[in-house]
Amino acid sequence: MIWAFGIFFLAFNQVQAQDYSLEATVSENRVFVGEQFTLSIEIQGSSLRNVELPNLPNVNGVRILSSTPSRSQSISIVNGRTTTSTTYRYTLIARNQGTYRIPPITVVVDGEEQQTNPVSIEILEKSSLQEDSDTRRPDIFSSIELNEKSPIIGQQLVASLVIYFKEGIEVTSYQPSPGWRTDGFWKEELENIEQPRAETVIFGNVRYRKAILLRYALFPSRAGTLTLSPFELHLGIRSQPRRSDPFGSVFGGFGTNQRRVTVETEPIDVRVNDVDSPQNGFSIGAVGNFNIEREASITQAYVGESIELITRVSGQGNLPLISKPEYTFPDSFEKYQPQEETDLNRRGTTISGTKTFRDVVVPRTAGTFTLPEKRIAVYNPGTERYQYVSLPPLSFEVTRDPSATLAESSGDFSLQPAGGLAVWQEPAERSLFDHRWIWIGFLLPLIALLIGYRQKKLLERLQTDSSFARSHHAWGRAIKRLETAREVLKTGAFKNTYNHLHKALTGFIADRLSLPEAGVSDTEIREHLMQKTEDEEINRKVKHLLDKCATISYAPAGSSEDIVADIDKTEEILKRLRSIL
């Protein structure tokens, strides 16, 4: 028993002794000759009783300014677990140009020798760098950086809004201008998992710090060369009295000369490629990694009972642009307007989630019916090939409701004339049809019947014809957007008001002309409008208003009276378009 306890005690001590980690890092991986940088050695563990001074080896290309490092220690408690961290920092100076490797550094922890990871550094000679346009860049600027320059239709791009600023400048706040235009792309803003952090980069002979502020997921909706418009960004900055940690947060610290600046990215051309149509499947425009399945709410139904066919598309990729699979239903099934729901996850750098389509059908005759198998094609940009998902067939057994037999049989009765001795005697007075109220009482039910029949046909068409439904509801949506613009104007967000005016006008035209709901540029909107009407005045007014909405985000906002006038002008244009389209 004592022997077993001794083995357990030794094993426990061994585990305790190894319950720590070592890591070596440098403040900058690329430095100039003669420039100082910091080498940090961090030891973390739940039980650090004795940590000796690291044994720093000779490193080619650099010189150690002091063999005695600075030392710091911290303790953190998370979920009842205590972690102790000890950090040693050495100041080094770059001596010779080239790429060098700091070898593993030996540290004695609790009597045991351990080694850190090796670290690579690159030492640059300023005179060896080419003078280019980067050396003439301002102290602070921004850019949109894409992870892919030549995507295909529907492929997700990650567009990162990045700022670069020189040493001695601190960014204290940022405010993006609303209404970044991405004609030809579906845009989704990705959620930041953590606060922006800066890293060091070098342009020409100048060192900058770089931080990613925002990320967007972009999905091109058509092939060709598409242009991302400039992105305007308002920054709060201040100069720093001393150089800060380049791996610290973008925000924080103290400084002087605080001010606000506005920077703007350069426009970017993106070449979007098309892909061949699938050979053995039906395309729903899915690009990514998806799982597709379908099910029916019931497979045994009565005549006249609604059946809901549910199709779910889940995974990663262009969920917002995926269209509903088209199914071939039996002729005796009455179809209604389908519905769709989208649940997106925008965390990280990939759009994921689930898109659900619901087809509602009503069988009008009894029998056994089968919805045939459907083969769906999904393009995977990683493999550059189509992948196919087979949806198995579904069978439906439709019967008549026994409780409805009596009501159905009532149609077999016929009225028989009454016989007997009763004789109708017409009054000698004025004819019944000479009374006006008789005609009114006769015509009112007929008029009500005609109105009800017309309303029924309208509702049926709204449920079955999506293009007609969009056109029918276009005016109501446009008026709601104008009301939203007036409410936004009261908050003082002048530029955002024009975004709602832009949506009201372009959305109304797109709904009336059955254009795609996303990815249509203002130029295409005007071209389709000119094909529909030759009214030069209305075409000119539409062009003027769209141009103003497009440029107002990059120009000083006018007075509230001017914006109210533009809202009224938009409403007048919409009224004219309502009578034309």
C-alpha positions as CSV (number, residue, x, y, z in Angstrom):
1,M,0.0,0.0,0.0
2,I,2.9,2.4,0.9
3,W,4.6,1.4,-2.4
4,A,1.4,2.4,-4.4
5,F,1.1,5.6,-2.6
6,G,4.7,6.5,-3.3
7,I,4.2,5.9,-7.1
8,F,1.1,8.1,-7.0
9,F,2.9,10.9,-5.1
10,L,5.8,10.9,-7.6
11,A,3.5,10.9,-10.6
12,F,1.5,13.8,-9.0
13,N,4.7,15.8,-8.4
14,Q,5.7,15.1,-12.0
15,V,2.4,16.4,-13.4
16,Q,2.6,19.4,-11.1
17,A,6.2,20.1,-12.2
18,Q,5.2,20.1,-15.9
19,D,2.0,22.2,-15.5
20,Y,3.5,25.3,-17.2
21,S,4.2,26.7,-20.6
22,L,7.1,28.8,-22.1
23,E,6.9,31.2,-25.0
24,A,9.4,33.6,-26.6
25,T,8.2,36.5,-28.7
26,V,9.6,39.7,-30.2
27,S,8.0,43.1,-30.4
28,E,8.6,43.3,-34.1
29,N,9.6,40.5,-36.6
30,R,11.0,43.1,-39.1
31,V,13.3,45.8,-37.9
32,F,15.8,48.2,-39.5
33,V,19.6,48.1,-38.9
34,G,20.3,50.1,-35.7
35,E,16.7,49.8,-34.5
36,Q,15.9,48.5,-31.0
37,F,13.3,45.9,-30.3
38,T,12.2,43.7,-27.3
39,L,12.6,40.0,-26.7
40,S,10.0,38.6,-24.2
41,I,10.2,35.3,-22.5
42,E,6.9,34.4,-20.7
43,I,6.5,31.4,-18.3
44,Q,2.9,30.5,-17.2
45,G,1.8,27.8,-14.8
46,S,-0.5,27.0,-11.9
47,S,2.4,26.4,-9.6
48,L,5.7,28.3,-10.2
49,R,7.8,28.0,-7.1
50,N,11.2,29.0,-8.5
51,V,12.0,30.5,-11.9
52,E,15.7,31.2,-12.6
53,L,17.0,33.9,-14.9
54,P,16.9,32.7,-18.5
55,N,20.2,31.7,-20.1
56,L,20.2,33.9,-23.2
57,P,22.5,32.6,-26.0
58,N,24.4,34.6,-28.6
59,V,22.2,35.7,-31.5
60,N,23.7,36.4,-34.9
61,G,23.0,39.8,-36.3
62,V,21.9,41.5,-33.0
63,R,23.5,42.8,-29.8
64,I,22.0,42.5,-26.3
65,L,22.0,46.0,-24.8
66,S,21.8,44.6,-21.2
67,S,22.3,41.1,-19.9
68,T,19.9,41.9,-17.0
69,P,16.3,41.8,-18.2
70,S,13.3,43.5,-16.7
71,R,11.0,41.2,-14.8
72,S,7.2,41.3,-14.3
73,Q,4.8,38.9,-12.6
74,S,1.0,38.6,-12.6
75,I,-1.5,36.2,-11.1
76,S,-5.0,35.5,-12.5
77,I,-7.8,33.4,-11.2
78,V,-10.3,31.9,-13.7
79,N,-13.0,29.5,-12.7
80,G,-11.2,28.8,-9.4
81,R,-7.9,28.0,-11.2
82,T,-4.9,30.2,-10.3
83,T,-2.3,30.9,-13.0
84,T,1.0,32.6,-12.4
85,S,2.8,34.4,-15.2
86,T,6.5,35.5,-15.1
87,T,7.9,37.6,-18.0
88,Y,11.5,38.6,-18.7
89,R,12.2,41.3,-21.3
90,Y,15.5,41.9,-23.0
91,T,16.3,45.0,-25.2
92,L,18.2,44.1,-28.4
93,I,19.5,46.2,-31.2
94,A,19.7,45.1,-34.9
95,R,23.3,45.1,-36.2
96,N,23.5,43.3,-39.6
97,Q,21.1,43.0,-42.5
98,G,19.6,39.5,-43.1
99,T,17.2,36.9,-41.7
100,Y,18.2,35.4,-38.4
101,R,16.9,32.8,-36.0
102,I,16.8,33.3,-32.2
103,P,17.4,29.7,-31.0
104,P,15.5,28.1,-28.2
105,I,16.3,29.7,-24.8
106,T,16.9,27.6,-21.7
107,V,14.9,28.4,-18.5
108,V,15.1,26.5,-15.3
109,V,11.7,26.2,-13.7
110,D,11.3,24.5,-10.4
111,G,14.7,22.8,-10.8
112,E,14.0,21.5,-14.4
113,E,15.5,22.8,-17.6
114,Q,13.0,23.8,-20.2
115,Q,13.4,25.5,-23.6
116,T,11.3,28.1,-25.4
117,N,10.3,28.1,-29.1
118,P,12.7,29.6,-31.7
119,V,11.9,33.0,-33.2
120,S,12.8,34.4,-36.6
121,I,13.5,38.0,-37.3
122,E,14.3,39.9,-40.5
123,I,16.7,42.9,-40.3
124,L,16.4,45.4,-43.2
125,E,18.8,48.1,-44.5
126,K,16.9,51.3,-45.3
127,S,19.2,52.1,-48.2
128,S,18.4,48.7,-49.8
129,L,14.7,49.4,-50.0
130,Q,13.2,50.8,-53.2
131,E,11.7,54.3,-53.0
132,D,8.1,53.8,-54.2
133,S,4.7,55.4,-53.8
134,D,4.4,53.8,-50.4
135,T,7.0,56.2,-49.0
136,R,4.8,59.1,-50.0
137,R,1.8,57.8,-48.1
138,P,0.3,60.1,-45.4
139,D,0.7,59.5,-41.7
140,I,-2.6,57.7,-41.5
141,F,-4.7,56.1,-44.3
142,S,-7.2,53.3,-44.8
143,S,-7.8,50.6,-47.4
144,I,-10.2,47.7,-48.2
145,E,-8.3,44.4,-48.4
146,L,-9.9,41.4,-50.0
147,N,-9.0,37.8,-49.4
148,E,-9.7,36.9,-53.0
149,K,-9.3,39.1,-56.1
150,S,-10.9,36.8,-58.7
151,P,-13.9,35.1,-57.3
152,I,-16.8,33.3,-59.0
153,I,-20.5,34.3,-58.8
154,G,-21.8,33.6,-55.3
155,Q,-18.4,33.0,-53.7
156,Q,-17.9,34.7,-50.4
157,L,-15.2,37.4,-50.1
158,V,-14.0,38.8,-46.9
159,A,-13.5,42.6,-47.2
160,S,-11.5,44.0,-44.3
161,L,-11.5,47.7,-43.5
162,V,-7.9,48.4,-42.4
163,I,-6.2,51.5,-41.1
164,Y,-2.4,52.2,-41.2
165,F,-0.9,54.8,-38.9
166,K,2.7,55.8,-38.2
167,E,4.4,55.5,-34.8
168,G,3.5,58.3,-32.5
169,I,-0.1,58.3,-33.6
170,E,-2.8,56.7,-31.5
171,V,-6.3,56.0,-32.8
172,T,-8.9,56.7,-30.0
173,S,-12.1,56.1,-31.9
174,Y,-13.6,55.4,-35.3
175,Q,-16.9,55.9,-37.0
176,P,-17.7,54.5,-40.4
177,S,-19.9,56.5,-42.7
178,P,-23.2,54.7,-43.6
179,G,-24.1,53.7,-47.1
180,W,-21.0,52.0,-48.4
181,R,-22.1,51.1,-51.9
182,T,-21.3,47.6,-53.2
183,D,-23.2,47.4,-56.5
184,G,-23.3,43.9,-57.7
185,F,-22.6,42.4,-54.3
186,W,-24.7,41.2,-51.5
187,K,-23.2,42.6,-48.3
188,E,-23.3,41.3,-44.7
189,E,-21.3,42.9,-41.9
190,L,-19.3,40.3,-39.9
191,E,-19.3,40.5,-36.1
192,N,-16.0,41.3,-34.5
193,I,-15.0,38.6,-32.0
194,E,-12.5,40.9,-30.2
195,Q,-11.4,44.5,-30.1
196,P,-9.1,45.7,-32.9
197,R,-5.4,45.1,-32.2
198,A,-2.4,46.6,-34.1
199,E,0.6,44.9,-35.6
200,T,3.7,46.4,-37.2
201,V,4.3,46.5,-41.0
202,I,6.7,48.3,-43.3
203,F,5.9,50.3,-46.5
204,G,9.1,51.3,-48.3
205,N,11.3,53.0,-45.7
206,V,8.4,53.8,-43.3
207,R,7.1,51.7,-40.4
208,Y,3.4,51.7,-39.9
209,R,1.0,50.0,-37.5
210,K,-1.9,48.2,-39.0
211,A,-5.3,47.4,-37.4
212,I,-8.4,45.7,-38.9
213,L,-11.5,47.6,-37.8
214,L,-14.4,46.0,-39.7
215,R,-15.0,42.9,-41.8
216,Y,-17.7,42.4,-44.4
217,A,-18.8,39.3,-46.3
218,L,-19.4,40.1,-49.9
219,F,-21.2,37.8,-52.4
220,P,-21.0,38.8,-56.1
221,S,-24.3,38.3,-57.9
222,R,-23.1,38.6,-61.5
223,A,-20.0,38.1,-63.6
224,G,-17.8,40.9,-65.0
225,T,-15.7,43.6,-63.5
226,L,-17.4,45.0,-60.4
227,T,-16.2,48.1,-58.5
228,L,-16.3,48.6,-54.7
229,S,-16.8,52.3,-54.0
230,P,-14.6,54.2,-51.6
231,F,-15.3,53.7,-47.9
232,E,-15.3,56.8,-45.8
233,L,-14.1,56.6,-42.2
234,H,-14.0,59.2,-39.4
235,L,-11.2,58.8,-36.9
236,G,-10.3,60.3,-33.6
237,I,-6.5,60.4,-33.2
238,R,-3.9,62.0,-30.9
239,S,-0.2,62.1,-30.8
240,Q,1.7,60.1,-28.2
241,P,4.5,61.4,-26.1
242,R,6.3,58.0,-26.4
243,R,6.2,54.9,-28.5
244,S,3.7,52.4,-27.2
245,D,3.6,48.6,-27.4
246,P,3.0,47.7,-31.1
247,F,1.1,44.6,-30.0
248,G,-1.2,46.5,-27.7
249,S,-4.7,47.6,-28.3
250,V,-5.5,50.3,-30.9
251,F,-7.3,52.2,-28.1
252,G,-6.1,53.4,-24.7
253,G,-3.1,55.3,-23.4
254,F,-2.7,59.0,-23.1
255,G,-1.5,61.6,-25.6
256,T,-1.7,65.2,-26.8
257,N,-3.0,67.0,-29.8
258,Q,-6.2,65.2,-30.1
259,R,-8.2,65.8,-33.3
260,R,-10.6,64.2,-35.7
261,V,-9.7,63.2,-39.3
262,T,-11.6,61.7,-42.2
263,V,-9.9,59.1,-44.4
264,E,-11.2,57.3,-47.5
265,T,-10.2,54.1,-49.2
266,E,-9.5,53.7,-52.9
267,P,-12.1,52.1,-55.2
268,I,-11.4,48.5,-55.9
269,D,-12.1,46.6,-59.2
270,V,-13.0,42.9,-58.7
271,R,-13.1,40.5,-61.6
272,V,-15.9,38.1,-61.1
273,N,-15.9,34.9,-63.1
274,D,-18.8,32.7,-64.2
275,V,-19.0,29.0,-63.8
276,D,-20.4,26.3,-66.1
277,S,-23.9,25.1,-65.4
278,P,-24.2,21.8,-63.6
279,Q,-24.7,18.8,-65.9
280,N,-26.5,16.4,-63.6
281,G,-28.5,18.6,-61.2
282,F,-30.6,21.6,-60.6
283,S,-28.8,24.7,-59.5
284,I,-30.2,27.0,-56.7
285,G,-27.1,29.3,-56.8
286,A,-25.5,27.6,-53.8
287,V,-21.8,28.3,-53.5
288,G,-20.0,26.9,-50.4
289,N,-20.4,23.8,-48.2
290,F,-24.0,23.0,-47.7
291,N,-26.3,20.2,-46.5
292,I,-29.8,20.1,-48.1
293,E,-32.8,18.2,-46.9
294,R,-36.6,18.3,-47.3
295,E,-39.5,16.9,-45.5
296,A,-43.3,17.1,-45.6
297,S,-45.5,18.1,-42.6
298,I,-47.8,15.2,-43.3
299,T,-47.9,12.4,-45.9
300,Q,-51.5,11.3,-45.3
301,A,-54.0,14.1,-45.9
302,Y,-57.6,14.7,-46.7
303,V,-58.8,16.4,-49.8
304,G,-58.6,20.2,-49.2
305,E,-56.1,19.8,-46.3
306,S,-52.9,21.9,-46.6
307,I,-49.5,20.1,-46.9
308,E,-46.3,22.0,-46.0
309,L,-43.2,20.9,-47.8
310,I,-40.1,22.1,-45.9
311,T,-36.6,22.4,-47.6
312,R,-33.6,23.3,-45.3
313,V,-30.3,24.5,-46.6
314,S,-27.6,24.7,-43.9
315,G,-23.9,25.2,-43.9
316,Q,-21.4,27.9,-44.9
317,G,-21.5,30.1,-48.0
318,N,-23.8,32.4,-49.9
319,L,-27.0,31.6,-47.9
320,P,-28.6,35.1,-48.6
321,L,-28.4,34.5,-52.4
322,I,-29.7,30.9,-52.5
323,S,-33.0,30.5,-54.3
324,K,-35.8,28.0,-53.6
325,P,-35.7,24.6,-55.4
326,E,-38.5,24.2,-57.9
327,Y,-40.6,21.1,-57.5
328,T,-43.0,19.4,-59.9
329,F,-46.3,18.9,-58.0
330,P,-49.2,16.9,-59.4
331,D,-51.8,18.8,-61.4
332,S,-54.4,18.3,-58.8
333,F,-52.3,20.1,-56.1
334,E,-53.1,23.8,-55.7
335,K,-49.9,25.8,-54.9
336,Y,-49.7,28.9,-52.7
337,Q,-47.1,31.6,-52.3
338,P,-43.9,30.0,-50.8
339,Q,-42.3,31.4,-47.7
340,E,-38.6,31.6,-46.7
341,E,-36.7,32.2,-43.4
342,T,-33.0,32.9,-43.0
343,D,-31.0,32.4,-39.8
344,L,-27.5,33.8,-40.3
345,N,-24.4,33.5,-38.1
346,R,-22.0,36.4,-38.8
347,R,-19.3,35.7,-36.2
348,G,-15.8,35.1,-37.4
349,T,-15.0,35.4,-41.1
350,T,-17.5,33.0,-42.6
351,I,-21.3,33.4,-43.1
352,S,-23.1,30.3,-41.9
353,G,-26.6,29.3,-40.8
354,T,-29.8,27.9,-42.2
355,K,-32.2,29.0,-44.9
356,T,-35.7,27.4,-44.8
357,F,-38.2,27.3,-47.7
358,R,-41.8,26.3,-47.1
359,D,-44.1,25.3,-50.0
360,V,-47.8,25.1,-49.2
361,V,-50.0,22.9,-51.4
362,V,-53.6,21.7,-51.1
363,P,-54.7,18.5,-52.9
364,R,-58.1,18.8,-54.6
365,T,-58.7,15.1,-55.5
366,A,-58.1,11.8,-53.7
367,G,-55.4,9.3,-54.7
368,T,-51.8,8.4,-54.2
369,F,-49.3,11.0,-55.4
370,T,-45.5,11.1,-55.5
371,L,-43.1,14.1,-55.5
372,P,-40.2,12.9,-57.6
373,E,-36.5,12.8,-56.5
374,K,-34.7,16.1,-56.9
375,R,-30.9,16.4,-57.5
376,I,-29.4,19.7,-56.3
377,A,-26.0,21.0,-57.4
378,V,-23.8,22.9,-55.0
379,Y,-20.6,24.5,-56.2
380,N,-17.6,24.1,-53.8
381,P,-15.0,26.8,-54.5
382,G,-12.4,24.9,-52.5
383,T,-12.5,21.9,-54.9
384,E,-13.7,24.0,-57.9
385,R,-16.3,21.4,-58.6
386,Y,-20.0,20.8,-58.2
387,Q,-21.2,18.5,-55.5
388,Y,-24.6,16.9,-55.7
389,V,-27.3,16.3,-53.1
390,S,-30.2,13.9,-53.9
391,L,-33.5,14.7,-52.2
392,P,-35.4,11.4,-52.1
393,P,-39.0,11.1,-53.5
394,L,-42.0,11.8,-51.2
395,S,-45.3,9.9,-51.4
396,F,-48.7,11.3,-50.3
397,E,-51.9,9.4,-49.7
398,V,-54.9,11.7,-50.1
399,T,-58.4,10.5,-49.1
400,R,-61.8,12.2,-48.6
401,D,-62.8,13.3,-45.1
402,P,-65.6,10.9,-43.9
403,S,-67.2,13.7,-42.0
404,A,-67.6,15.7,-45.2
405,T,-69.8,13.0,-46.9
406,L,-73.1,14.4,-45.8
407,A,-72.2,17.9,-47.0
408,E,-71.0,16.6,-50.3
409,S,-74.1,14.4,-50.8
410,S,-76.4,17.4,-50.3
411,G,-75.6,18.5,-53.8
412,D,-77.6,15.5,-55.2
413,F,-81.0,17.0,-54.0
414,S,-83.1,18.8,-56.6
415,L,-86.0,21.1,-55.9
416,Q,-89.4,20.0,-57.1
417,P,-92.3,22.3,-57.9
418,A,-95.0,22.4,-55.2
419,G,-98.2,20.8,-56.2
420,G,-101.7,21.2,-54.8
421,L,-104.5,23.5,-54.9
422,A,-102.7,26.7,-53.9
423,V,-102.8,29.3,-56.6
424,W,-100.8,32.5,-56.7
425,Q,-102.9,35.6,-57.1
426,E,-101.2,38.6,-58.6
427,P,-102.4,41.8,-57.0
428,A,-104.1,44.2,-59.2
429,E,-102.0,47.0,-57.8
430,R,-98.6,48.3,-59.0
431,S,-96.0,45.7,-60.0
432,L,-93.4,44.7,-57.5
433,F,-90.6,45.5,-59.8
434,D,-91.8,49.0,-60.1
435,H,-90.4,49.6,-56.6
436,R,-86.9,51.0,-56.6
437,W,-85.9,49.3,-53.3
438,I,-86.6,45.9,-55.0
439,W,-83.9,46.6,-57.6
440,I,-81.5,47.9,-55.0
441,G,-82.0,44.8,-52.9
442,F,-81.5,42.7,-56.0
443,L,-78.4,44.4,-57.2
444,L,-76.5,44.9,-53.9
445,P,-75.9,41.1,-53.3
446,L,-74.7,40.8,-56.9
447,I,-72.3,43.8,-56.5
448,A,-71.0,42.4,-53.2
449,L,-70.5,39.0,-54.9
450,L,-68.6,40.5,-57.8
451,I,-66.4,42.5,-55.3
452,G,-65.8,39.4,-53.2
453,Y,-64.9,37.3,-56.3
454,R,-62.5,40.0,-57.5
455,Q,-60.9,40.2,-54.1
456,K,-60.6,36.4,-53.9
457,K,-58.8,36.3,-57.3
458,L,-56.5,39.1,-56.2
459,L,-55.5,37.2,-53.0
460,E,-55.0,34.0,-55.0
461,R,-52.7,35.8,-57.4
462,L,-50.8,37.5,-54.7
463,Q,-50.1,34.1,-53.1
464,T,-49.1,32.3,-56.4
465,D,-47.5,35.1,-58.4
466,S,-44.4,36.5,-56.6
467,S,-43.7,39.1,-59.3
468,F,-47.3,40.4,-59.2
469,A,-47.1,40.4,-55.4
470,R,-43.9,42.5,-55.4
471,S,-45.5,45.0,-57.9
472,H,-48.7,45.2,-55.9
473,H,-47.0,45.9,-52.6
474,A,-44.3,48.2,-54.1
475,W,-46.1,51.4,-53.3
476,G,-46.7,50.5,-49.7
477,R,-43.1,49.6,-49.1
478,A,-41.9,52.8,-50.8
479,I,-44.2,55.0,-48.6
480,K,-42.9,53.2,-45.5
481,R,-39.3,53.9,-46.5
482,L,-40.2,57.5,-46.9
483,E,-41.7,57.6,-43.5
484,T,-38.5,56.0,-42.1
485,A,-36.5,58.7,-43.8
486,R,-38.5,61.4,-42.1
487,E,-38.0,59.7,-38.7
488,V,-34.3,59.3,-39.3
489,L,-34.0,63.0,-40.3
490,K,-35.4,64.0,-36.8
491,T,-32.4,62.3,-35.2
492,G,-30.0,64.4,-37.2
493,A,-28.6,61.5,-39.3
494,F,-28.7,63.5,-42.5
495,K,-26.6,61.2,-44.6
496,N,-28.5,58.1,-43.4
497,T,-31.7,59.8,-44.5
498,Y,-30.5,59.7,-48.1
499,N,-29.8,56.0,-47.8
500,H,-33.5,55.4,-47.1
501,L,-34.5,57.7,-50.0
502,H,-32.3,55.6,-52.3
503,K,-33.9,52.4,-51.1
504,A,-37.4,53.8,-51.5
505,L,-36.8,54.9,-55.2
506,T,-34.7,51.9,-56.4
507,G,-36.8,49.4,-54.5
508,F,-40.0,50.7,-56.0
509,I,-38.6,50.6,-59.6
510,A,-37.2,47.1,-59.0
511,D,-40.4,45.8,-57.6
512,R,-42.5,47.3,-60.4
513,L,-40.2,46.0,-63.2
514,S,-39.5,42.6,-61.5
515,L,-35.8,43.2,-61.2
516,P,-33.6,41.2,-58.8
517,E,-34.0,42.5,-55.2
518,A,-30.2,42.6,-54.7
519,G,-27.1,43.3,-56.8
520,V,-28.7,45.7,-59.3
521,S,-26.7,48.9,-59.8
522,D,-28.2,52.4,-60.2
523,T,-27.1,52.4,-63.8
524,E,-29.1,49.3,-64.5
525,I,-32.1,50.7,-62.7
526,R,-32.1,53.8,-65.0
527,E,-31.6,51.7,-68.1
528,H,-34.6,49.5,-67.4
529,L,-36.7,52.6,-66.6
530,M,-35.7,54.3,-69.9
531,Q,-36.8,51.1,-71.7
532,K,-40.2,51.3,-70.0
533,T,-40.9,55.0,-70.5
534,E,-39.7,57.7,-72.9
535,D,-40.6,60.5,-70.4
536,E,-37.3,62.5,-70.4
537,E,-38.3,64.6,-67.5
538,I,-39.0,61.7,-65.1
539,N,-35.8,59.9,-66.3
540,R,-33.8,63.1,-65.7
541,K,-35.3,63.5,-62.2
542,V,-34.6,59.9,-61.2
543,K,-31.0,60.2,-62.4
544,H,-30.5,63.4,-60.5
545,L,-31.9,62.0,-57.3
546,L,-29.9,58.7,-57.5
547,D,-26.7,60.6,-58.2
548,K,-27.3,62.8,-55.2
549,C,-28.0,59.8,-52.9
550,A,-24.9,58.1,-54.2
551,T,-22.6,61.1,-53.5
552,I,-24.2,62.5,-50.3
553,S,-22.2,60.1,-48.1
554,Y,-19.0,61.6,-49.4
555,A,-20.1,65.2,-49.4
556,P,-21.1,67.7,-46.6
557,A,-24.7,67.3,-45.6
558,G,-27.1,70.1,-46.4
559,S,-29.6,71.8,-44.2
560,S,-32.6,70.0,-42.8
561,E,-34.8,72.2,-45.0
562,D,-33.0,71.0,-48.1
563,I,-33.4,67.4,-47.1
564,V,-37.1,67.8,-46.4
565,A,-37.4,69.2,-49.9
566,D,-35.6,66.2,-51.3
567,I,-38.0,63.8,-49.4
568,D,-40.9,65.7,-51.0
569,K,-39.3,65.5,-54.4
570,T,-38.8,61.7,-54.0
571,E,-42.5,61.3,-53.1
572,E,-43.5,63.3,-56.2
573,I,-41.3,61.1,-58.4
574,L,-42.7,58.0,-56.9
575,K,-46.3,59.2,-57.6
576,R,-45.3,59.8,-61.3
577,L,-43.7,56.4,-61.5
578,R,-46.7,54.8,-60.0
579,S,-48.8,56.0,-62.9
580,I,-46.2,55.1,-65.5
581,L,-45.0,51.6,-64.4
